[in-house]
Amino acid sequence: MSDAYLKTFIYVWPVTFVIALILFGVGFIFESLESWTLGLSFVLGSLITTMMMSANYRSFLKTNDPNRWVFITRRNYLLRYLIYGATLAFSFLNTNLEFLAVFGGLFTFKVTLLGLAIFSPKE
């Protein structure tokens, strides 16, 4: 795993906190939305994606056999996208959550990872 991937687990929480505060402010300004709903929905999406990436990382630590890596990768993708789908379905059906904020939260880990890969100094 790359150094940027491991650093992402540290930086994803401040990024999530800042974006959730911004969404809380947006919800507070536009009074048609409940202010806590946008931020909480975003945190839910970010929490799910960080949890799944952590499980992905830990599953590769368990084996040193390259022949099993293809199976592990396929299994992790299947499990990850099933959980993402269930989370999106839950947020769509639940009237207390904002679907688009949860959807955006699912991209937090990837966006943070790309930002670290692009802007971190190469060693």
DSSP file (Angstrom, degrees, kcal/mol; ACC not computed):
  #  RESIDUE AA STRUCTURE BP1 BP2  ACC     N-H-->O    O-->H-N    N-H-->O    O-->H-N    TCO  KAPPA ALPHA  PHI   PSI    X-CA   Y-CA   Z-CA
    1    1 A M              0   0    0      0, 0.0     2,-0.0     0, 0.0    56,-0.0   0.000 360.0 360.0 360.0 143.9    0.0    0.0    0.0
    2    2 A S     >  -     0   0    0      1,-0.1     4,-1.6     4,-0.0     5,-0.1  -0.299 360.0-117.0 -76.7 162.5    1.2    3.4   -0.8
    3    3 A D  H  > S+     0   0    0      1,-0.2     4,-2.2     2,-0.2     5,-0.2   0.862 115.9  56.0 -65.5 -36.3    2.1    6.0    1.8
    4    4 A A  H  > S+     0   0    0      1,-0.2     4,-1.4     2,-0.2    -1,-0.2   0.875 104.0  54.6 -64.6 -36.6   -0.7    8.3    0.5
    5    5 A Y  H  > S+     0   0    0      1,-0.2     4,-0.7     2,-0.2    -1,-0.2   0.918 110.9  44.4 -62.9 -43.4   -3.2    5.5    1.1
    6    6 A L  H >< S+     0   0    0     -4,-1.6     3,-0.7     1,-0.2     4,-0.5   0.873 111.4  53.0 -70.4 -37.0   -2.2    5.1    4.7
    7    7 A K  H >X S+     0   0    0     -4,-2.2     4,-2.1     1,-0.2     3,-1.1   0.778  95.6  71.4 -66.7 -25.7   -2.1    8.9    5.3
    8    8 A T  H 3X S+     0   0    0     -4,-1.4     4,-2.2     1,-0.3    -1,-0.2   0.853  88.4  61.0 -61.2 -34.6   -5.6    9.1    4.0
    9    9 A F  H << S+     0   0    0     -3,-0.7     4,-0.3    -4,-0.7    -1,-0.3   0.801 109.5  43.0 -63.5 -27.5   -7.0    7.4    7.1
   10   10 A I  H <4 S+     0   0    0     -3,-1.1     3,-0.5    -4,-0.5    -2,-0.2   0.897 118.9  41.5 -81.3 -43.9   -5.5   10.3    9.2
   11   11 A Y  H  X S+     0   0    0     -4,-2.1     4,-1.7     1,-0.2    -2,-0.2   0.655  96.8  75.4 -82.7 -16.6   -6.6   13.1    6.9
   12   12 A V  H  X S+     0   0    0     -4,-2.2     4,-2.3    -5,-0.2    -1,-0.2   0.838  91.8  56.0 -67.4 -30.9  -10.1   11.9    6.0
   13   13 A W  H  > S+     0   0    0     -3,-0.5     4,-2.5    -4,-0.3    -1,-0.2   0.927 107.7  44.9 -72.1 -44.3  -11.5   12.9    9.4
   14   14 A P  H  > S+     0   0    0      0, 0.0     4,-2.5     0, 0.0     5,-0.2   0.907 114.8  50.7 -62.8 -37.7  -10.6   16.6    9.4
   15   15 A V  H  X S+     0   0    0     -4,-1.7     4,-2.4     2,-0.2     5,-0.2   0.929 111.7  47.5 -62.8 -44.5  -11.8   16.8    5.8
   16   16 A T  H  X S+     0   0    0     -4,-2.3     4,-2.6     1,-0.2    -1,-0.2   0.914 111.7  50.5 -61.9 -43.5  -15.1   15.2    6.8
   17   17 A F  H  X S+     0   0    0     -4,-2.5     4,-2.1     2,-0.2    -2,-0.2   0.917 111.9  46.5 -62.7 -44.5  -15.4   17.5    9.8
   18   18 A V  H  X S+     0   0    0     -4,-2.5     4,-2.2     2,-0.2    -2,-0.2   0.928 114.8  45.8 -65.4 -45.4  -14.8   20.6    7.7
   19   19 A I  H  X S+     0   0    0     -4,-2.4     4,-2.7     1,-0.2    -1,-0.2   0.892 111.5  52.7 -66.6 -38.3  -17.2   19.6    4.9
   20   20 A A  H  X S+     0   0    0     -4,-2.6     4,-2.2    -5,-0.2    -1,-0.2   0.889 109.2  49.8 -63.8 -38.4  -19.9   18.6    7.5
   21   21 A L  H  X S+     0   0    0     -4,-2.1     4,-2.2     2,-0.2    -2,-0.2   0.898 110.7  49.9 -65.6 -39.7  -19.6   22.0    9.1
   22   22 A I  H  X S+     0   0    0     -4,-2.2     4,-2.4     2,-0.2    -2,-0.2   0.927 112.0  47.3 -63.2 -44.4  -20.0   23.7    5.7
   23   23 A L  H  X S+     0   0    0     -4,-2.7     4,-2.6     2,-0.2    -2,-0.2   0.860 109.0  54.5 -66.4 -34.7  -23.0   21.6    5.0
   24   24 A F  H  X S+     0   0    0     -4,-2.2     4,-1.8     2,-0.2    -1,-0.2   0.919 109.6  48.2 -61.5 -42.8  -24.4   22.4    8.4
   25   25 A G  H  X S+     0   0    0     -4,-2.2     4,-2.3     2,-0.2    -2,-0.2   0.889 110.5  50.7 -63.9 -40.5  -24.0   26.1    7.5
   26   26 A V  H  X S+     0   0    0     -4,-2.4     4,-2.6     1,-0.2    -2,-0.2   0.918 111.3  48.1 -63.4 -43.2  -25.7   25.6    4.2
   27   27 A G  H  < S+     0   0    0     -4,-2.6     6,-0.4     8,-0.3     8,-0.2   0.833 111.7  50.7 -65.3 -31.8  -28.6   23.9    5.9
   28   28 A F  H  < S+     0   0    0     -4,-1.8    -2,-0.2     7,-0.2    -1,-0.2   0.873 111.6  47.1 -72.7 -37.9  -28.8   26.7    8.4
   29   29 A I  H  < S+     0   0    0     -4,-2.3     2,-1.0     1,-0.2    -2,-0.2   0.945 109.7  54.5 -69.0 -49.0  -28.8   29.4    5.7
   30   30 A F  S >< S-     0   0    0     -4,-2.6     3,-1.7    -5,-0.2    -1,-0.2  -0.763  76.0-164.1 -87.7 104.1  -31.5   27.7    3.6
   31   31 A E  T 3  S+     0   0    0     -2,-1.0    -1,-0.2     1,-0.3     4,-0.1   0.557  77.4  77.0 -71.8  -6.6  -34.2   27.2    6.2
   32   32 A S  T 3  S+     0   0    0      2,-0.1     2,-0.4     3,-0.0    -1,-0.3   0.744  92.7  60.6 -73.9 -20.4  -36.0   24.7    4.1
   33   33 A L  S <  S-     0   0    0     -3,-1.7     2,-0.4    -6,-0.4     3,-0.0  -0.819  93.2-114.8-104.3 145.0  -33.5   22.1    5.1
   34   34 A E    >>  -     0   0    0     -2,-0.4     4,-0.9     1,-0.1     3,-0.8  -0.668  27.6-135.6 -75.0 131.5  -32.8   21.0    8.6
   35   35 A S  H 3> S+     0   0    0     -2,-0.4     4,-0.9     1,-0.3    -8,-0.3   0.837  99.0  48.1 -64.3 -36.1  -29.3   22.2    9.4
   36   36 A W  H 3> S+     0   0    0      1,-0.2     4,-2.4     2,-0.2    -1,-0.3   0.734  98.7  71.1 -76.8 -20.4  -28.1   19.0   11.1
   37   37 A T  H <> S+     0   0    0     -3,-0.8     4,-2.2     2,-0.2    61,-0.5   0.908  97.0  47.0 -66.3 -44.3  -29.4   16.7    8.4
   38   38 A L  H  X S+     0   0    0     -4,-0.9     4,-2.2   -15,-0.2    -1,-0.2   0.947 116.4  43.5 -63.5 -48.7  -26.9   17.6    5.6
   39   39 A G  H  X S+     0   0    0     -4,-0.9     4,-2.3     1,-0.2    -2,-0.2   0.914 115.2  48.2 -64.2 -43.6  -23.9   17.3    7.9
   40   40 A L  H  X S+     0   0    0     -4,-2.4     4,-2.0     1,-0.2    -1,-0.2   0.887 111.2  50.9 -65.1 -39.2  -25.0   14.1    9.5
   41   41 A S  H  X S+     0   0    0     -4,-2.2     4,-2.0    -5,-0.2    -1,-0.2   0.907 110.5  49.2 -65.1 -41.3  -25.8   12.5    6.2
   42   42 A F  H  X S+     0   0    0     -4,-2.2     4,-2.4     1,-0.2    -2,-0.2   0.911 109.6  51.5 -63.9 -42.2  -22.4   13.4    4.8
   43   43 A V  H  X S+     0   0    0     -4,-2.3     4,-2.7     1,-0.2    -1,-0.2   0.876 106.6  55.4 -63.3 -37.2  -20.7   12.0    7.9
   44   44 A L  H  X S+     0   0    0     -4,-2.0     4,-2.3     2,-0.2    -1,-0.2   0.947 110.1  45.0 -59.7 -48.9  -22.7    8.8    7.5
   45   45 A G  H  X S+     0   0    0     -4,-2.0     4,-2.2     1,-0.2    -2,-0.2   0.905 115.0  47.9 -62.2 -41.9  -21.4    8.4    3.9
   46   46 A S  H  X S+     0   0    0     -4,-2.4     4,-2.2     1,-0.2    -1,-0.2   0.888 111.0  51.2 -67.0 -39.3  -17.8    9.2    4.9
   47   47 A L  H  X S+     0   0    0     -4,-2.7     4,-2.3    -5,-0.2    -2,-0.2   0.913 110.5  48.9 -63.5 -43.6  -17.9    6.8    7.8
   48   48 A I  H  X S+     0   0    0     -4,-2.3     4,-2.3    -5,-0.2    -2,-0.2   0.936 113.0  46.0 -62.9 -47.4  -19.1    4.0    5.6
   49   49 A T  H  X S+     0   0    0     -4,-2.2     4,-2.1     1,-0.2    -1,-0.2   0.878 113.3  49.1 -67.9 -36.2  -16.5    4.5    3.0
   50   50 A T  H  X S+     0   0    0     -4,-2.2     4,-2.0     2,-0.2    -1,-0.2   0.897 111.1  50.7 -68.2 -38.8  -13.7    4.8    5.5
   51   51 A M  H  X S+     0   0    0     -4,-2.3     4,-2.1    -5,-0.2    -2,-0.2   0.909 111.8  47.1 -62.7 -42.4  -14.8    1.7    7.3
   52   52 A M  H  X S+     0   0    0     -4,-2.3     4,-2.0     2,-0.2    -2,-0.2   0.878 111.5  49.9 -70.3 -36.7  -14.9   -0.2    4.0
   53   53 A M  H  X S+     0   0    0     -4,-2.1     4,-2.4     2,-0.2    -1,-0.2   0.860 109.7  52.5 -68.6 -34.0  -11.4    1.0    3.0
   54   54 A S  H  X S+     0   0    0     -4,-2.0     4,-2.6     2,-0.2    -2,-0.2   0.914 109.3  48.5 -65.5 -42.6  -10.1    0.0    6.4
   55   55 A A  H  X S+     0   0    0     -4,-2.1     4,-1.9     2,-0.2    -2,-0.2   0.881 110.6  52.4 -63.7 -37.2  -11.5   -3.5    5.9
   56   56 A N  H  X S+     0   0    0     -4,-2.0     4,-1.2     2,-0.2    -2,-0.2   0.936 111.1  46.2 -62.3 -47.1   -9.9   -3.6    2.5
   57   57 A Y  H  X S+     0   0    0     -4,-2.4     4,-0.9     1,-0.2     3,-0.5   0.924 112.9  49.1 -62.0 -46.2   -6.5   -2.6    3.9
   58   58 A R  H  X S+     0   0    0     -4,-2.6     4,-0.7     1,-0.2     3,-0.2   0.827 104.5  59.0 -66.9 -31.1   -6.7   -5.1    6.7
   59   59 A S  H  < S+     0   0    0     -4,-1.9     3,-0.4     1,-0.2     4,-0.3   0.827 104.4  50.9 -69.0 -29.0   -7.7   -8.0    4.4
   60   60 A F  H >< S+     0   0    0     -4,-1.2     3,-0.6    -3,-0.5    -1,-0.2   0.729 102.4  60.6 -79.0 -20.3   -4.5   -7.6    2.4
   61   61 A L  H 3< S+     0   0    0     -4,-0.9    -1,-0.2    -3,-0.2    -2,-0.2   0.705  94.3  66.0 -74.0 -19.0   -2.4   -7.7    5.5
   62   62 A K  T 3< S+     0   0    0     -4,-0.7     2,-0.4    -3,-0.4    -1,-0.2   0.679 103.0  43.4 -79.3 -17.7   -3.6  -11.2    6.3
   63   63 A T    <   -     0   0    0     -3,-0.6    -1,-0.1    -4,-0.3     0, 0.0  -0.968  44.1-175.1-133.8 146.3   -2.0  -12.8    3.3
   64   64 A N        +     0   0    0     -2,-0.4    -1,-0.1    -3,-0.0     3,-0.0   0.305  59.6 109.1-111.3   2.7    1.3  -12.8    1.6
   65   65 A D    >>  -     0   0    0      1,-0.2     3,-1.4     2,-0.0     4,-0.6  -0.728  54.7-160.0 -86.5 111.2    0.2  -15.1   -1.2
   66   66 A P  H >> S+     0   0    0      0, 0.0     3,-0.5     0, 0.0     4,-0.5   0.745  88.5  67.3 -63.1 -22.3   -0.1  -13.1   -4.5
   67   67 A N  H 34 S+     0   0    0      1,-0.2     4,-0.4     2,-0.2     3,-0.3   0.783 101.1  48.2 -68.6 -25.3   -2.3  -15.9   -5.9
   68   68 A R  H <> S+     0   0    0     -3,-1.4     4,-2.7     1,-0.2    -1,-0.2   0.602  89.9  83.3 -88.0 -12.5   -5.0  -15.0   -3.4
   69   69 A W  H <X S+     0   0    0     -4,-0.6     4,-2.6    -3,-0.5     5,-0.2   0.848  87.8  52.9 -63.3 -34.7   -4.9  -11.3   -4.1
   70   70 A V  H  X S+     0   0    0     -4,-0.5     4,-2.3    -3,-0.3    -1,-0.2   0.933 112.0  45.3 -66.0 -44.6   -7.2  -11.5   -7.1
   71   71 A F  H  > S+     0   0    0     -4,-0.4     4,-2.6     2,-0.2    -2,-0.2   0.924 114.3  48.7 -62.7 -44.7   -9.8  -13.3   -5.0
   72   72 A I  H  X S+     0   0    0     -4,-2.7     4,-2.7     1,-0.2    -2,-0.2   0.908 111.3  50.3 -63.1 -42.2   -9.5  -10.9   -2.1
   73   73 A T  H  X S+     0   0    0     -4,-2.6     4,-2.4    -5,-0.2    -1,-0.2   0.928 112.9  45.4 -62.9 -45.6   -9.8   -7.9   -4.5
   74   74 A R  H  X S+     0   0    0     -4,-2.3     4,-2.4     2,-0.2    -2,-0.2   0.918 114.2  48.8 -64.5 -42.9  -12.9   -9.3   -6.1
   75   75 A R  H  X S+     0   0    0     -4,-2.6     4,-2.6    -5,-0.2     5,-0.2   0.915 111.8  49.3 -62.3 -43.2  -14.5  -10.2   -2.8
   76   76 A N  H  X S+     0   0    0     -4,-2.7     4,-2.9    -5,-0.2     5,-0.2   0.909 111.3  48.8 -65.1 -42.2  -13.7   -6.7   -1.3
   77   77 A Y  H  X S+     0   0    0     -4,-2.4     4,-2.6     2,-0.2     5,-0.3   0.932 113.0  47.8 -62.0 -45.2  -15.1   -4.9   -4.3
   78   78 A L  H  X S+     0   0    0     -4,-2.4     4,-1.8     1,-0.2    -2,-0.2   0.941 116.0  43.1 -61.4 -48.4  -18.3   -7.0   -4.2
   79   79 A L  H  X S+     0   0    0     -4,-2.6     4,-2.2     2,-0.2    -2,-0.2   0.914 114.4  51.1 -64.0 -43.5  -18.7   -6.5   -0.4
   80   80 A R  H  X S+     0   0    0     -4,-2.9     4,-2.5    -5,-0.2    -2,-0.2   0.929 112.6  44.0 -62.3 -46.4  -17.9   -2.8   -0.6
   81   81 A Y  H  X S+     0   0    0     -4,-2.6     4,-2.2     2,-0.2    -1,-0.2   0.798 110.8  55.0 -74.7 -26.3  -20.3   -2.0   -3.4
   82   82 A L  H  X S+     0   0    0     -4,-1.8     4,-2.4    -5,-0.3    -1,-0.2   0.918 111.6  44.6 -65.8 -42.7  -23.1   -4.1   -1.8
   83   83 A I  H  X S+     0   0    0     -4,-2.2     4,-2.4     2,-0.2    -2,-0.2   0.895 112.5  51.7 -69.2 -38.5  -22.7   -2.1    1.4
   84   84 A Y  H  X S+     0   0    0     -4,-2.5     4,-2.6     2,-0.2    -2,-0.2   0.924 111.4  48.1 -60.9 -43.3  -22.6    1.2   -0.5
   85   85 A G  H  X S+     0   0    0     -4,-2.2     4,-2.6     2,-0.2    -2,-0.2   0.908 111.6  48.7 -64.1 -42.2  -25.8    0.2   -2.3
   86   86 A A  H  X S+     0   0    0     -4,-2.4     4,-2.5     2,-0.2    -1,-0.2   0.889 112.0  50.0 -64.8 -38.5  -27.5   -0.7    0.9
   87   87 A T  H  X S+     0   0    0     -4,-2.4     4,-2.5     2,-0.2    -2,-0.2   0.918 112.6  46.2 -65.7 -43.4  -26.4    2.6    2.5
   88   88 A L  H  X S+     0   0    0     -4,-2.6     4,-2.1     2,-0.2    -2,-0.2   0.899 112.9  49.8 -66.6 -39.5  -27.7    4.6   -0.5
   89   89 A A  H  X S+     0   0    0     -4,-2.6     4,-2.3     2,-0.2    -2,-0.2   0.920 111.6  49.1 -64.0 -42.1  -31.0    2.6   -0.5
   90   90 A F  H  X S+     0   0    0     -4,-2.5     4,-1.9     1,-0.2    -2,-0.2   0.918 112.8  46.8 -61.9 -43.9  -31.4    3.3    3.2
   91   91 A S  H  < S+     0   0    0     -4,-2.5     6,-0.3     1,-0.2    -1,-0.2   0.827 112.1  51.2 -70.6 -29.4  -30.7    7.0    2.8
   92   92 A F  H  < S+     0   0    0     -4,-2.1    -1,-0.2    -5,-0.2    -2,-0.2   0.895 115.3  41.0 -71.7 -39.6  -33.1    7.2   -0.1
   93   93 A L  H  < S+     0   0    0     -4,-2.3     2,-0.5    -5,-0.2    -2,-0.2   0.741 100.2  82.9 -80.5 -23.8  -35.9    5.5    1.8
   94   94 A N    ><  -     0   0    0     -4,-1.9     3,-0.9    -5,-0.2     5,-0.1  -0.715  64.4-157.8 -85.9 124.4  -35.2    7.3    5.0
   95   95 A T  T 3  S+     0   0    0     -2,-0.5    -1,-0.1     1,-0.2    -4,-0.1   0.633  88.0  63.8 -77.2 -12.6  -36.8   10.8    5.1
   96   96 A N  T 3  S+     0   0    0      2,-0.0     2,-0.3   -55,-0.0    -1,-0.2   0.566  95.9  67.4 -87.3  -8.8  -34.5   12.0    7.8
   97   97 A L  S <  S-     0   0    0     -3,-0.9     2,-0.7    -6,-0.3   -59,-0.1  -0.845  79.5-126.8-113.2 149.3  -31.3   11.7    5.7
   98   98 A E     >  -     0   0    0    -61,-0.5     4,-2.0    -2,-0.3     5,-0.2  -0.853  15.5-154.1 -94.7 117.8  -30.3   13.6    2.6
   99   99 A F  H  > S+     0   0    0     -2,-0.7     4,-2.6     1,-0.2     5,-0.2   0.905  91.8  49.6 -59.2 -46.7  -29.5   11.2   -0.2
  100  100 A L  H  > S+     0   0    0      1,-0.2     4,-2.4     2,-0.2    -1,-0.2   0.833 108.9  52.6 -67.3 -31.8  -27.1   13.5   -2.1
  101  101 A A  H  > S+     0   0    0      2,-0.2     4,-2.1     1,-0.2    -1,-0.2   0.900 111.1  46.5 -69.6 -39.7  -25.1   14.3    1.1
  102  102 A V  H  X S+     0   0    0     -4,-2.0     4,-1.4     2,-0.2    -2,-0.2   0.921 112.3  51.2 -64.9 -42.9  -24.7   10.5    1.8
  103  103 A F  H  < S+     0   0    0     -4,-2.6     4,-0.4     1,-0.2     3,-0.3   0.912 111.1  47.7 -60.3 -43.6  -23.7   10.0   -1.8
  104  104 A G  H >< S+     0   0    0     -4,-2.4     3,-1.3     1,-0.2     4,-0.3   0.867 106.5  57.9 -65.3 -36.4  -21.1   12.8   -1.6
  105  105 A G  H >< S+     0   0    0     -4,-2.1     3,-1.2     1,-0.3     4,-0.4   0.796  95.0  64.8 -64.3 -28.2  -19.8   11.4    1.7
  106  106 A L  T 3< S+     0   0    0     -4,-1.4     4,-0.3    -3,-0.3    -1,-0.3   0.710 101.3  51.5 -67.4 -18.5  -19.0    8.1   -0.1
  107  107 A F  T <> S+     0   0    0     -3,-1.3     4,-2.7    -4,-0.4     5,-0.3   0.460  82.7  93.7 -94.8  -2.3  -16.5   10.0   -2.2
  108  108 A T  H <> S+     0   0    0     -3,-1.2     4,-2.5    -4,-0.3     5,-0.2   0.908  85.0  47.4 -60.3 -45.4  -14.6   11.6    0.7
  109  109 A F  H  > S+     0   0    0     -4,-0.4     4,-2.6     1,-0.2    -1,-0.2   0.932 114.5  46.4 -63.8 -45.2  -12.0    8.9    1.1
  110  110 A K  H  > S+     0   0    0     -4,-0.3     4,-2.7     2,-0.2    -2,-0.2   0.911 113.4  48.2 -65.0 -42.2  -11.2    8.8   -2.7
  111  111 A V  H  X S+     0   0    0     -4,-2.7     4,-2.4     2,-0.2    -1,-0.2   0.911 113.6  47.4 -65.7 -41.4  -11.1   12.6   -2.9
  112  112 A T  H  X S+     0   0    0     -4,-2.5     4,-2.4    -5,-0.3    -2,-0.2   0.906 112.4  50.3 -64.8 -41.5   -8.8   12.8    0.1
  113  113 A L  H  X S+     0   0    0     -4,-2.6     4,-2.4    -5,-0.2    -2,-0.2   0.925 111.8  47.0 -62.5 -45.6   -6.6   10.0   -1.3
  114  114 A L  H  X S+     0   0    0     -4,-2.7     4,-2.2     2,-0.2     5,-0.2   0.901 111.3  51.9 -64.1 -40.4   -6.3   11.8   -4.7
  115  115 A G  H  X S+     0   0    0     -4,-2.4     4,-2.6     1,-0.2     5,-0.2   0.912 112.1  45.7 -62.2 -42.3   -5.5   15.1   -3.0
  116  116 A L  H  X S+     0   0    0     -4,-2.4     4,-1.8     1,-0.2    -2,-0.2   0.887 112.7  50.5 -67.9 -38.3   -2.8   13.5   -0.9
  117  117 A A  H  < S+     0   0    0     -4,-2.4    -2,-0.2    -5,-0.2    -1,-0.2   0.863 117.5  39.9 -67.7 -35.2   -1.3   11.6   -3.9
  118  118 A I  H  < S+     0   0    0     -4,-2.2    -2,-0.2    -5,-0.2    -1,-0.2   0.920 125.2  32.5 -79.7 -44.7   -1.3   14.8   -6.0
  119  119 A F  H  < S+     0   0    0     -4,-2.6    -3,-0.2    -5,-0.2    -2,-0.2   0.576  93.1  96.6 -97.1 -10.6   -0.1   17.3   -3.5
  120  120 A S  S  < S-     0   0    0     -4,-1.8     2,-0.1    -5,-0.2  -116,-0.0  -0.572  83.9-103.3 -79.9 145.1    2.2   15.3   -1.2
  121  121 A P        -     0   0    0      0, 0.0     2,-0.2     0, 0.0    -1,-0.1  -0.405  35.5-116.2 -67.7 139.4    5.9   15.5   -2.0
  122  122 A K              0   0    0      1,-0.1    -5,-0.0    -2,-0.1    -3,-0.0  -0.550 360.0 360.0 -76.5 138.3    7.3   12.5   -3.7
  123  123 A E              0   0    0     -2,-0.2    -1,-0.1     0, 0.0     0, 0.0   0.417 360.0 360.0 -99.5 360.0    9.9   10.6   -1.8
